[in-house]
Amino acid sequence: MIGTGPADAASRPQRPGAGAVIAYGAVLSVMTAPGQTAAISVFTDPLLDALGITRTQLSLSYLVGTLTGAAVLPWIGRALDRYGVRLVLAVIGVVFGAVLMALSAVGELVGLTAGFVGIRMAGQGALGLAATTLVAVHVTRRRGLALGLTAAVGSAGISLAPVLLERLVAAHGIVAVWRLEALAVWAVVLPVAVVGLRRLPATSAAATDPGAGPQPRPASDPDLEAAESNVAISATAPVQPRWTVRAAAGTAMFWALTAALATSGMLTTAVNFHQISVLGAQGLSPTEAAANFVAQTVAALVATLLAGALADVVAPKWSVVVSMLLLAGALAAVGHIGPGFSAVLFGAALGAATGAVRGLEAAAYPRYFGTAHIGGIRGLATMFGVGSTAFGPVALSLGRDLTGSYTPTLLALAVLPVAVAGFAALAPAPQ
């Protein structure tokens, strides 16, 4: 057979190892920033001035864009299962960059709404889903820690993005920044897909799921003998569960995890969107309220890594319980905080709750349901997670209008994570 000698083996390009896969996943997570609420918020006031629309119109446009974009995610997840991460990632990169470029030419509300659909679908939704699916499928040893590390780096990048974007917008305007973001997405995402992942199996689930049974292998590719060590998959690994999307969606555990993801997304987005106003009502200056994001970010990073690592040794549902109770406590405490330590403690609690959910959810789905259909399973869950973020800011704003204060509304909303914690504690492991 040609190419089986040691010299030939040494000269052939190697498949990405587990470390490289984690690094690619982390970079891709960072590149979701242009589609995340934190980064988009930088464009809010300039868009109001440029398009001559009201804040309510902009909020509704964002809501419609988020919900519509989220509705497509289950199909993107299924595409990841069917065609593999590399091909789908390349398509996502092209589309995401194209939508950002098109936004630079938007001059009215309908076009802006279409742009929101695109960046929420391709950015926060599809690209984030592809990044975590890449790691979940191709790393099996210490998968929870790997996914926690991916999510932590992504969170750090997303948190820092508004600082850079705000300066760019102030210096060059929103049109130039939309275009810079488009070029950045193409310059990073496409090389990762085309070059970085070129040696990965073409079909992710069939090639890497230890429970999938023997797979057809081309006789001319001797590299396959070393594939298991390069992607951290052992030939003697225990058989993984192979749940379909329909079967997984029929379990209580799927809905417990998805409810935690949706609740965290909805409530943390609500608070973050109105944070200056919420904390300002408690006596914090705008600068102090904005600085609270630092405490949230640091706590979220630590909690993401910790929750991801614990997912390897502890049933993920107990991390759901802790994170939901922590989120409920943070919301209930808003009425009692003030400038200083109490505000920092609030930010740390809110950030830790958010980070814990982010770190555990990506690891929990493959642990409970396997990786054979993980794209479709997480695509369905991500649809609810992304869609929920559209309602949080509106719910908190309407509650304040009705009661005249954020505190009663936040107390009422705190019931949601408590209910999810109870549901998760009672949910049996899928059988």
C-alpha positions in Angstrom: 0.0 0.0 0.0 1.3 3.4 -0.9 2.2 5.8 1.9 2.4 3.4 4.8 6.1 3.9 5.6 7.3 5.9 8.5 8.7 8.7 6.3 5.4 9.0 4.5 3.5 9.1 7.8 5.7 11.8 9.1 5.3 13.9 6.0 1.5 13.8 6.0 -0.5 16.6 7.7 -1.8 15.4 11.0 -5.4 15.6 12.2 -6.0 18.4 14.8 -5.4 17.1 18.3 -7.8 17.8 21.2 -5.9 20.9 22.1 -6.2 22.3 18.6 -9.9 21.5 18.5 -10.5 23.3 21.8 -8.5 26.3 20.5 -10.6 26.5 17.3 -13.8 26.2 19.3 -12.7 29.0 21.6 -11.8 31.3 18.7 -15.1 30.6 16.9 -16.9 31.4 20.2 -15.2 34.7 20.3 -16.3 35.4 16.7 -19.9 35.2 17.7 -19.5 38.6 19.3 -21.0 40.7 16.4 -24.2 38.8 16.8 -24.4 39.0 20.6 -26.5 41.6 22.5 -23.5 43.1 24.3 -21.9 44.1 21.0 -25.1 45.1 19.2 -25.9 47.5 22.1 -23.0 49.7 21.0 -24.9 50.4 17.8 -28.2 51.3 19.5 -28.0 55.1 19.8 -26.2 55.6 16.5 -28.9 53.5 14.7 -31.6 55.6 16.3 -30.0 58.8 15.0 -29.1 57.3 11.5 -32.5 55.8 10.8 -34.7 58.2 12.6 -36.6 55.5 14.5 -37.8 55.3 18.1 -36.3 53.1 20.8 -39.5 51.1 20.9 -39.3 50.4 17.1 -35.7 49.4 17.5 -36.5 47.0 20.4 -39.4 45.4 18.4 -37.1 45.0 15.4 -34.5 43.3 17.6 -37.2 41.1 19.1 -38.6 40.0 15.7 -35.0 39.4 14.4 -34.1 37.3 17.4 -37.2 35.1 17.3 -37.0 34.6 13.6 -33.3 33.8 13.6 -33.7 31.4 16.5 -36.5 29.4 14.7 -33.9 28.3 12.1 -31.4 26.8 14.6 -32.9 23.2 14.8 -32.3 22.8 11.1 -28.8 24.1 11.4 -28.1 21.6 14.2 -29.4 18.8 12.0 -27.1 20.0 9.2 -24.1 19.8 11.5 -25.0 16.1 12.2 -25.5 15.3 8.6 -22.8 17.2 6.8 -20.2 17.7 9.6 -18.9 20.8 11.3 -16.4 21.9 8.7 -18.8 22.3 5.7 -21.6 23.9 7.8 -19.1 26.2 9.5 -17.8 27.5 6.1 -21.4 28.3 5.1 -22.1 30.0 8.4 -18.9 32.1 8.0 -19.9 33.2 4.5 -23.4 34.1 5.5 -22.5 35.8 8.7 -20.0 38.1 7.0 -22.4 38.8 4.2 -25.1 39.9 6.5 -22.8 42.2 8.5 -21.6 43.7 5.2 -25.3 44.2 4.1 -26.1 45.9 7.3 -23.7 48.7 6.4 -26.1 49.6 3.6 -29.3 49.5 5.6 -31.3 52.7 5.6 -34.7 51.8 7.0 -36.4 49.6 9.6 -37.4 46.6 7.4 -33.8 46.2 6.2 -32.5 46.5 9.8 -34.9 43.8 11.0 -33.7 41.5 8.2 -30.2 42.2 9.3 -31.0 41.3 12.9 -32.5 38.0 11.7 -29.2 37.2 10.0 -26.8 38.2 12.7 -28.8 36.6 15.5 -29.2 33.4 13.4 -25.7 33.1 12.0 -23.8 34.8 14.9 -25.1 34.1 18.3 -27.0 31.0 17.2 -25.4 29.0 14.4 -21.7 30.0 14.9 -22.0 29.4 18.7 -23.7 26.0 18.0 -21.0 25.0 15.5 -18.2 25.9 17.9 -19.5 23.9 20.9 -20.6 21.0 18.6 -17.0 20.9 17.2 -15.6 20.4 20.7 -18.4 18.1 22.0 -18.0 15.7 19.0 -14.2 15.6 18.6 -13.1 15.7 22.3 -14.3 12.9 24.6 -11.7 12.9 27.4 -12.6 15.6 30.0 -15.2 16.9 27.6 -16.9 19.0 30.2 -13.6 20.8 31.0 -12.9 21.3 27.3 -16.3 22.8 26.7 -16.0 24.9 29.8 -12.7 26.3 28.6 -14.2 27.0 25.2 -17.1 28.8 26.7 -14.9 30.8 29.1 -12.7 32.1 26.4 -15.7 32.9 24.2 -17.3 34.8 27.1 -14.2 36.8 27.7 -14.0 37.8 24.1 -17.7 38.7 23.9 -17.4 40.8 27.1 -14.4 42.7 25.7 -15.9 43.3 22.3 -18.1 46.2 23.3 -15.1 48.2 24.6 -13.3 47.9 21.3 -16.5 48.4 19.2 -17.5 51.5 21.1 -14.2 53.2 20.3 -14.4 52.1 16.7 -17.9 53.4 16.3 -17.0 56.8 17.9 -14.0 57.1 15.6 -15.3 55.7 12.3 -19.1 55.4 12.5 -21.4 52.4 12.3 -21.1 51.8 8.6 -17.4 51.3 8.7 -17.6 49.1 11.8 -20.2 46.8 10.3 -17.8 46.3 7.4 -14.8 45.7 9.7 -16.8 43.1 11.5 -17.7 41.4 8.3 -14.1 41.3 7.2 -13.0 40.0 10.6 -15.5 37.1 10.4 -14.4 36.1 7.0 -10.7 36.4 7.9 -11.1 34.2 11.0 -14.0 31.8 10.5 -13.3 30.7 6.9 -9.6 29.8 7.4 -10.5 27.7 10.5 -13.2 25.9 8.5 -11.2 25.5 5.2 -7.7 25.0 6.6 -7.8 24.3 10.3 -10.4 21.6 10.2 -9.4 20.0 6.9 -8.2 16.8 8.5 -11.3 16.2 10.6 -13.8 13.4 9.6 -16.2 14.7 7.0 -19.3 13.5 8.9 -19.0 14.3 12.6 -21.4 12.0 14.3 -20.6 8.9 12.2 -16.9 9.3 12.4 -16.4 10.1 16.1 -19.3 8.7 18.1 -17.9 5.7 19.9 -21.3 4.1 20.0 -21.9 4.4 16.3 -20.3 1.0 15.5 -17.8 0.2 12.7 -17.6 2.9 10.0 -16.5 2.5 6.3 -12.9 3.6 6.0 -11.0 4.3 2.8 -8.3 1.8 2.3 -5.9 4.5 1.1 -6.0 6.5 4.3 -3.6 5.0 6.8 -3.9 8.1 9.0 -7.1 6.7 10.4 -5.1 4.3 12.5 -4.0 7.2 14.7 -7.2 9.2 14.6 -8.4 8.1 18.0 -5.4 9.5 19.8 -5.3 12.7 17.8 -8.9 13.5 18.7 -8.9 12.0 22.1 -11.2 9.1 21.3 -10.3 5.6 22.5 -11.2 2.4 20.6 -12.1 0.8 23.9 -14.2 3.7 25.1 -17.6 2.8 26.5 -20.5 2.8 24.1 -22.2 6.2 24.2 -25.9 6.7 24.2 -27.4 7.4 20.7 -30.6 9.4 21.3 -32.4 11.0 18.3 -33.7 14.5 18.6 -37.3 13.2 18.9 -36.4 10.8 21.7 -34.3 13.3 23.6 -37.1 15.9 23.4 -39.4 13.3 25.0 -37.4 13.2 28.3 -37.7 15.4 31.3 -34.0 16.0 31.5 -33.9 17.6 28.1 -36.5 20.1 29.1 -34.8 20.7 32.5 -31.6 21.6 30.8 -33.3 23.6 28.1 -35.5 25.5 30.6 -32.3 26.5 32.5 -30.7 27.7 29.3 -33.8 29.7 28.3 -34.3 31.1 31.8 -30.7 32.2 32.2 -30.7 33.8 28.8 -34.0 35.6 29.3 -33.3 37.0 32.8 -29.6 37.9 32.5 -30.3 39.7 29.2 -33.1 41.6 30.8 -30.9 42.8 33.6 -27.9 43.5 31.4 -30.0 45.4 28.8 -31.4 47.8 31.5 -28.4 47.5 33.9 -27.5 51.2 34.0 -31.2 52.0 34.9 -31.7 49.1 37.3 -28.6 49.8 39.3 -29.1 53.6 39.0 -32.4 53.2 40.8 -30.3 51.7 43.7 -28.0 54.7 43.9 -25.2 53.7 41.6 -23.8 56.2 39.2 -23.7 55.3 35.4 -20.0 54.6 35.7 -20.5 52.3 38.8 -23.3 50.5 37.1 -21.2 49.9 33.9 -18.3 48.8 36.0 -20.5 46.1 37.5 -20.0 44.2 34.2 -16.4 43.6 35.4 -17.5 41.6 38.4 -20.0 39.7 36.3 -17.4 38.8 33.7 -14.8 37.6 36.2 -17.4 35.5 38.1 -18.8 34.1 34.9 -15.4 33.0 33.7 -14.6 31.1 36.9 -18.1 29.6 37.1 -17.9 28.5 33.4 -14.7 26.6 33.9 -15.8 25.1 37.2 -19.2 24.0 35.9 -17.6 22.5 32.8 -15.1 20.5 34.9 -17.7 19.3 37.4 -19.9 18.1 34.5 -17.3 15.3 34.0 -17.7 13.9 37.6 -21.1 15.2 38.9 -24.5 14.8 37.4 -25.1 18.1 35.5 -28.6 18.6 36.8 -27.2 19.5 40.3 -25.2 22.3 38.7 -28.5 23.4 37.1 -30.1 23.5 40.5 -27.2 25.6 42.1 -27.1 28.0 39.1 -30.8 28.6 39.1 -31.0 29.3 42.8 -28.0 31.6 42.5 -29.8 33.5 39.7 -33.0 33.7 41.8 -31.1 35.1 44.8 -29.4 37.7 42.6 -32.7 39.0 41.2 -34.4 39.0 44.6 -31.5 40.9 46.2 -31.6 43.9 43.7 -33.9 45.9 46.0 -31.4 45.7 48.8 -28.1 46.6 47.1 -26.3 49.9 47.0 -23.0 51.3 45.9 -20.0 49.3 47.1 -19.6 45.8 48.2 -23.3 44.7 47.9 -23.3 45.8 44.2 -20.1 43.8 43.5 -21.6 40.8 45.3 -24.7 41.1 43.1 -22.6 41.3 39.9 -20.6 38.2 41.0 -23.8 36.2 41.8 -25.4 37.1 38.5 -22.2 36.4 36.5 -21.6 33.1 38.3 -25.2 31.9 37.6 -24.9 32.8 33.9 -21.4 31.3 33.6 -22.4 28.0 35.3 -25.3 27.5 32.8 -23.0 28.3 29.9 -20.4 25.9 31.1 -22.6 22.9 31.9 -25.2 22.9 29.1 -22.8 22.2 26.3 -21.4 19.2 28.2 -24.7 18.0 29.7 -26.4 17.2 26.4 -23.7 14.9 25.0 -23.4 13.3 28.4 -27.0 12.4 28.6 -27.9 11.9 24.9 -24.6 11.0 23.2 -23.1 12.8 20.1 -24.7 10.9 17.2 -27.4 13.6 16.9 -25.9 16.3 19.2 -26.2 19.0 16.6 -30.0 18.5 16.2 -30.5 18.1 19.9 -28.5 21.3 20.9 -30.0 23.1 17.9 -33.5 22.6 19.3 -32.3 23.7 22.8 -30.5 26.7 21.4 -33.6 27.8 19.6 -35.3 28.2 23.0 -32.2 29.7 24.6 -31.7 32.4 21.9 -35.4 33.0 21.5 -35.8 33.6 25.2 -33.4 36.6 25.1 -35.9 38.5 23.0 -38.5 38.6 25.9 -36.4 39.5 28.9 -35.8 43.2 28.2 -39.4 43.7 27.2 -40.8 42.0 30.3 -38.6 44.0 32.7 -39.4 47.2 30.9 -43.2 46.6 30.9 -43.0 45.5 34.6 -41.4 48.8 35.5 -44.0 50.8 33.6 -46.8 49.0 35.4 -45.3 49.1 39.0 -43.0 52.1 38.8 -40.0 50.1 40.0 -37.8 47.3 38.9 -37.9 45.5 42.2 -41.4 44.0 42.1 -40.8 42.8 38.6 -37.5 41.2 39.4 -39.0 39.5 42.5 -41.8 38.0 40.3 -39.3 36.9 37.7 -37.1 35.2 40.4 -39.9 32.6 40.6 -38.9 31.2 37.2 -35.4 30.0 38.1 -36.7 28.5 41.4 -39.3 26.5 39.5 -36.6 25.3 37.0 -34.3 24.3 39.9 -37.1 22.2 41.4 -37.9 20.6 38.0 -34.2 19.8 37.4 -33.8 18.2 40.9 -36.8 15.9 40.2 -36.0 15.1 36.6 -34.7 11.5 36.3 -31.6 10.6 34.2 -32.7 9.6 30.6 -33.0 5.9 30.2 
